[in-house]
């Protein structure tokens, strides 16, 4: 049985202010979310490429569906972009540090950013990603996304795709995937994340 609800993505409204984005609460059903969460690796702060984390069967299944043509084509139709043949990059997060979440747009190397949140009900005030109207004011936001219950956020990277969140420290699980402008840019980011992951493991040891 499929993990991703592609029909929900197809039906969801595309918001264009302050930039193009889609927010879908409960994109993973509760039972599927529980299965993913219970099999999620314990990670320190920062982003980890898939190659540097233990991948359980259900995580592999989830990534395979994210990597599949149905998900890609639904995003192409929703955002009016051509993604076929573009390289993809994946990273996992499991722990948020107090200094994470600073306002940024994502790098120019990225075309589309996908964030799938893999946490239970989010009671904390911090850690809720905000779709911002500017790069200077965290309180001037068009939408706030609690990172829980299989919520999906997708946005088209642009010069004004500002986002960030209030400070939070603790467990905050998510899968991020990006369509990249080129294989070279994908490779650069993968190497950077890989080196960072290795350093974190050495520091922990």
VENQUI-V322532 format. One record per residue. RES is the residue in one small letter. PHI is phi in degrees with one decimal (999 if undefined). PSI is psi as a letter, one per 30 degrees, with the letter a starting at -180 (none if undefined). NEAR is the number of other C-alpha atoms within 10 Angstrom. Layout:
RES:PHI:PSI:NEAR
RES:PHI:PSI:NEAR
This chain:
x:999:k:4
x:-64.9:k:10
x:-84.1:e:18
x:-89.6:k:18
x:-98.5:i:14
x:-62.4:e:18
x:-60.9:e:11
x:-63.2:e:13
x:-63.9:e:20
x:-60.9:e:15
x:-84.4:f:10
x:-71.6:k:13
x:-71.6:k:13
x:-88.4:j:17
x:-87.7:k:13
x:-112.4:f:12
x:-117.0:k:13
x:-80.4:f:16
x:-156.5:l:20
x:-70.7:k:16
x:-156.8:l:23
x:-133.0:k:20
x:-124.4:k:20
x:-128.6:j:18
x:-65.6:k:18
x:62.5:h:17
x:-64.2:e:23
x:-98.8:k:22
x:-66.8:l:15
x:-54.9:e:13
x:-68.7:e:10
x:-69.6:e:17
x:-62.1:e:22
x:-59.0:e:17
x:-64.9:e:12
x:-66.8:e:22
x:-62.9:e:18
x:-67.4:f:9
x:-112.4:g:15
x:-85.3:k:20
x:-69.2:l:17
x:-82.2:k:12
x:-123.2:l:20
x:-82.2:a:18
x:-65.7:l:18
x:99.5:l:17
x:-99.6:k:22
x:-125.8:k:26
x:-65.3:l:22
x:-56.6:e:19
x:-66.2:f:11
x:-106.1:g:14
x:-129.9:l:15
x:-71.3:j:13
x:-98.0:j:15
x:-78.3:l:12
x:-61.1:e:10
x:-71.4:e:17
x:-67.8:e:19
x:-61.7:e:13
x:-63.5:e:15
x:-63.2:e:17
x:-65.0:e:16
x:-61.3:e:11
x:-71.0:e:17
x:-61.9:e:17
x:-82.2:f:15
x:-80.4:l:11
x:-66.6:e:12
x:-64.4:e:13
x:-66.6:e:17
x:-60.5:e:18
x:-67.7:e:18
x:-63.9:e:16
x:-70.2:e:23
x:-57.5:e:15
x:-67.1:e:11
x:-67.2:e:18
x:-103.3:f:18
x:65.2:h:10
x:-123.9:l:13
x:-103.6:j:13
x:-114.0:f:17
x:-56.1:k:11
x:86.7:f:8
x:-75.3:k:15
x:-69.0:l:17
x:-118.0:l:18
x:-131.0:k:21
x:-121.4:k:20
x:-149.1:l:20
x:-114.9:k:22
x:-126.2:k:22
x:-135.6:f:21
x:-142.1:k:20
x:-96.9:k:21
x:-95.8:l:16
x:-60.8:f:15
x:-89.0:f:10
x:-74.8:l:17
x:91.0:g:19
x:-65.2:l:14
x:-61.4:k:21
x:-159.1:l:16
x:-109.2:f:18
x:78.3:l:18
x:-73.8:l:11
x:-65.4:f:12
x:-72.7:f:18
x:-104.0:k:22
x:-98.6:e:21
x:-128.6:k:23
x:-113.3:k:18
x:-118.8:k:21
x:-125.1:k:20
x:-115.0:j:24
x:-93.6:k:26
x:-124.6:i:24
x:-132.1:l:21
x:-76.7:a:16
x:-45.6:k:11
x:-99.4:j:14
x:-90.1:f:10
x:-71.3:k:10
x:-76.0:e:11
x:-80.4:l:15
x:81.0:g:26
x:-92.0:j:21
x:-65.5:k:20
x:-113.6:k:22
x:-84.6:j:26
x:-98.9:l:27
x:-90.1:f:20
x:-153.3:l:18
x:-96.2:g:16
x:-123.9:f:11
x:-131.7:j:12
x:-68.9:f:19
x:-90.8:f:13
x:-100.1:i:13
x:-127.1:l:17
x:-90.0:f:13
x:-156.0:k:17
x:-124.6:k:16
x:-114.4:j:18
x:-68.2:k:22
x:-83.5:h:24
x:-137.6:l:22
x:54.6:h:21
x:69.7:g:28
x:-68.7:k:22
x:-113.0:k:23
x:-122.7:k:21
x:-128.6:k:22
x:-143.1:l:23
x:-89.2:k:22
x:-66.1:k:21
x:-151.6:l:16
x:-69.1:f:11
x:-120.8:g:15
x:-82.8:h:22
x:-69.9:k:24
x:-157.2:l:22
x:177.8:a:22
x:-150.3:l:22
x:-66.1:l:18
x:-59.1:k:16
x:-152.6:k:19
x:-128.7:k:15
x:148.9:a:13
x:-67.0:k:17
x:-154.0:j:21
x:-88.5:k:22
x:-160.5:l:25
x:-111.8:k:22
x:-114.6:k:19
x:-132.1:k:21
x:-137.1:k:23
x:-89.2:k:23
x:-105.4:l:23
x:-72.2:f:17
x:-158.2:l:15
x:-65.0:e:14
x:-61.9:e:12
x:-66.5:e:15
x:-61.1:e:20
x:-62.0:e:14
x:-60.6:e:12
x:-68.1:e:15
x:-63.2:e:19
x:-63.6:e:12
x:-62.0:e:13
x:-66.1:e:19
x:-64.0:e:18
x:-63.0:e:14
x:-61.1:e:16
x:-64.1:e:21
x:-63.9:e:13
x:-63.5:e:12
x:-63.7:e:16
x:-66.7:e:11
x:-67.1:e:9
x:-65.3:e:8
x:-67.1:e:8
x:-72.0:none:6
